Amino acid sequence: MTTGRRTSRQRRPRRTEVRREDVRRSTALGVALTLGLGVAVMGFGGVHPPTRALLHGLLVVATGLAVAQPDIVLGRSGRVVELGFVWAGATLVMAGGLVPLPGFVLAWVQPGTAAAAPDRWHTLSWSAASTLDAITWMGLIGGAMVLTGVWAASRSRRHPLDPIALAATVVVVGTALFHATVGLTTLYGFVDTWVRPPNRFFAPFLNDNHLASLLLLSWPLLVDGTVDAAAPPMRRLATLGLGLASVTLFVWTGSLGALVVALGVALVVGALRRLVPWAAVVGLGILAVVGLVAFDPLSEHGRTDLWRATLALWLDHPIFGSGAGTYRQAINAYRTDLDYVTWDHAHNDWLEWVAETGVVGLVGLGALAWWLWRQPKPRHPERARWMWLGVSGVALHALVEFPLHIPGIAMVAAALFAFFHVGNRSRLPTDAGRVRGALIGVGGVQLLMAGWTARTALEEPAVRQVLAHSHEAGAASRRLSAVAPWRPEIGLYQAWSFEAANQTEAALGEAQNVIDAHPENPVAQRLAAQVLARTGAAAQAWEVISRSVERDPTDWRQWMTRAVIAEVHRPAEVAEAWLDAIRRGAPSHYIRRAWARLPEGLAWVDAVANRPARLSRGMGYALAELDPEAAIVAFEQARVADGYVDPGQIRLLVELQRLPEAELQLRLALAARPHDGRLAKLRATLRERQGRFREASSAWIEVAKTEPVHQLDAIRARKRADGPTAALALVEKLSLELSTRGLHPTSRLEHARLLLEVERPEACVVQIRRSSLLTHPQFEASARQLLRRCNDAATAL
């Protein structure tokens, strides 16, 4: 017995020592994870490659700390192994697009991709590099999920997530309120971001919708903390304050989708607390779906067109999709909208996933849902369900937005899910050595992903420099050859260099190489076609640009290049080709180049009918000199479309002496924008044309308060209305109000002329000598000539 007691006493310190080591190491891992997730949230959201590379590096460090965990911790991490398999499965689905196949096989299994790359080997993915970028994005999410799971396996019982979530909510809400109120687009005024006005929020709140999506993660916890009658009063008060601040931000952002999801989540919390009937939750869901389908109020452009095009993309790539991360390149051929804006995402993460990964990805989602359904019930359902609801809220918001494509938001959601899955379910023992080996593999994968993302960070600015023909284009091309030798910009730079050196044959060869190597890249095809057209191969250039237009009909540059090539290759079709370019969104000033082919203003106005109002408005300015009457029609077309009366329309009506119409349009514009300075000038000009010179003078005085050069217009209008004496009185009044120095030099010169005109030559001489006009470089000659006239008049008297 004694020996046994001593043995027991000897073992207890060991267990205590293991627990202390457990606490020390798991706390270090928790600190590393907090730092990494903090960078993800408060940095650039992980969108830009340099930040993503930094995040991968932090995950490598955190993985090293996880590997150093004692066996007793890693032996509890069986649930983390499950999360690792989920991550690996998603990555394998995405990596399937990297499989290269011959053209005849692609034509069978992937007709959409085969059409872009006929008669040659090509990956299942539309762009292998884009797919690798998407895999690194998934690596951030998976790494955060796995490492948070390791931490939760050792710490979740002693440290619940609620206080951490509330503290993080305080930081996010406080930061967002500060920036929303002050209007800063830099982080607390110190860290610059890409966001510029009129955007109101800094990254990772890449726009208002993403801020709202981030708030949804802690929203269930705030609602429950407010309605829980058993909670301490101070806790209820704190959650109520945070909840009200979150509601304020929901309303401020104007994110209708997030508002609907937040209301639905609040009703679910109430239903779980038996404060709200479940019928209310079901009713809200039905109304939300009906409203979305019937009215599509969630976007000024409308998501239905976007989703319709995404479905068309999927149907053309049904089995494997267009390839993970290729949505931006692949969607253009399927668009039917007239918005002329780039579609980076489908505004529905789940639909975008299916379009990019096809039936394979859809089966993967089904397998994930089945796995979640088969999981055991959580050990702490009261605590776990609020985390689950928060993650579910973001998943619901992803039906109308793309929060899961913002790593800063997706990583936090993944961390919450991991904490829920590992920390609130029964432990699943496993072999610590295998877990350690798997974590070493995770760290290696993160290191590889960091290297690839750092390579992307070097690639993107180099591509921009080459395409911009900057003075560093040569160095950028050499840098591309080292980090991305597959890029078409390398061959394009060579072609441009040969063209500049008048080496026509070499330029043609390089352009043809680009065309053959990158048939799926419409931008490369367009630029190469331009080289062909400039070096005498117009017929071949026409074939290339015709194919390129079919693959990317939404880019007006494609249509403009087609019109330019038609001038050389198909002169009979030039007018129609330029009309097509204008219809597709080309800037209206290009009609000057095609005006000789089609000098009919109304034909160009018809080309932008039923298009965005900005195109009709631009057409009005372009036709103002070529065909003023047609320009008026274009301006009116734009006004009917969006209700905005453009100052250019009023100015043109005044020039055409259509004064009653100009008066009507001016009144409409002033009713909407009474403080628009351009309208004030037009009002003064219109009053002069109407012969109402006294009103014109008053109007010019108002304009002159901000633009003193128009004081002269006010003085001359008063002279025409009431004679030189009244004009002289106005000048003297302005002199008293503004002081002599406050008068514009032209007003001072006019003052002297008026004095001479009313036969006060002596005063004219004094005025000129006092006005400092004799030393003014711009007005010295006029002042000296007027001074001689005043002296002569004074001598004659």
Secondary structure by P-SEA (a helix, b strand, c coil): caaaaaaaaaaaaaaaaaaaaaaaaaaaaaaaaaaaaaaaaaccccccaaaaaaaaaaaaaaaaaaaaccaaaaaacaaaaaaaaaaaaaaaaaacccccccaaaaaaccaaaaaacccccccccccaaaaaaaaaaaaaaaaaaaaaaaaaacccccccaaaaaaaaaaaaaaaaaaaaaacccccccccccccccccccccccccaaaaaaaaacaaaaaaaaaacccccaaaaaaaaaaaaaaaaaaaaacaaaaaaaaaaaaaaaaaaaccccaaaaaaaaaaaaaaaaaccccccccaaaaaaaaaaaaaaacccccccccccccccccccccccccccccccaaaaaaaaccaaaaaaaaaaaaaaaaccccccaaaaaaaaaaaaaaaaaaacccccccaaaaaaaaaaaaaaaccccccccccaaaaaaaaaaaaaaaaaaaaaaaaaaaaaaaaaaaaacccaaaaaaaaaaacccccaaaaaaaaaaaaaacaaaaaaaaaaaaaaaccccaaaaaaaaaaaaaacaaaaaaaaaaaaaaaccccaaaaaaaaaaaacccccaaaaaaaaaaaaccccccccccccccccaaaaaaaaccccaaaaaaaaaaaccccaaaaaaaaaaaaaacccccaaaaaaaaaacaaaaaaaaaaaaaaaccccaaaaaaaaaaaaaacaaaaaaaaaaaaacccccaaaaaaaaaaacccaaaaaaaaaaaaaacccccccaaaaaaaaaaaaaacaaaaaaaaaaaaccccccccaaaaaaaaaaaaaaaaac
